[in-house]
C-alpha cells in the first residue's frame, strides 16, 4: 500500500532513503547492510534533516520587518513545518514543491516556489534545493536557504564518539563564529580545526553551533569506527556544525545565509545573509553524501 506521507527511493545494491511530505524532510538514510546513517529524531532533537527557508537561524525577536510591516517568523523559517507536494517520482529520485499561499504570505509577504529534489546513485544521495521567484512576482524575493542533515554519531554503535573526526578538503585556519540565543555573536574565535582535521567531542558544541564563514573546503570526510561518509556541498557561503550532549547525531549544515547578528533589528532586506532573488531568478543550494567505508 502506498504511503501518501512518505516517499521511498533507492538504488539496487546502494543506499535507500525515505522522505516525508511534511517539510520535504529526509527522515531515513539506510546503507546496503541495513544500518542507519541518519539520526532517528529521538528525544535529544526531534528532527532529522530539516529544510531551512526562508531564513537560516533566528531573527531578532523572531520578527521580520519589511516595508513598514512586522510579522512573526521563527527560527529557520516555516518550510520545515509545511507539507510539500510531490511533483516527480521514480524508483531512485523524487522532487517536492512548496509554493506561497495565504498562510505563508501572512508571515512572509513574498511569492515563491521551493523545490527539494532527492536522487540516489549507488552509494551517493544528492539533494538539490531551489528557491524560485516567479516571473510575475514583480519584486525581489528576499530569502536565505539552508540544509540541516543530522548523521548518526557514533557512525557504528558502541564506538566512542571521541574516536570520530572530520577531515576537510582543505585546511580551515580561519576564525569561527558562534551564536547566542540564536543570534550570531560578534566575537571571532580561534578555529578548533587542526589543519584540515577536527577531532570530534561533545564539548565542541557546549556553546551551540560551530560556524565556518566562507570555508575553503566544499567537502568533508566524516569518519569513525571503521565507517566513513564524504559530505559535499555547493552554493553555500557558510557551514554550520552542531550537536547536543546526549544526542546521537552530528549535523553538517551548508547554508546560504545565517542568523541575524546581535544588535541588528532592521529591515529584512538589509539583514546580513539575505539574498535578493529577482523576478524569474532562483537561489540554488545542494549537498550530497557518499558512503565510502
Secondary structure, 3 states (H helix, E strand, C coil): CCCCCEEEEECCCCCEEEEECECCEEEEEECCCCCECECCCCCCCCCCEEEECCCCCCCHHHEEEECCEEEECCCCCCHHHCECEEEEEECCEEEEEEECCHHHHHHCCCCCEEEEEEEEECCEEEEEEEEECCHHHCCCEEECEEEEEEEECCCCCCCCHHHCEEEECCCCCCCEECEECCEECCCCECCCCECCEEECCHHHHCCCCEEEECCCCCEEEEEECCEEEEEEEECCCEEEEECCCCCCEEEEEEEECCCCECCCCCCHHHCCCCEEECCCCEEEEEEEEEECC
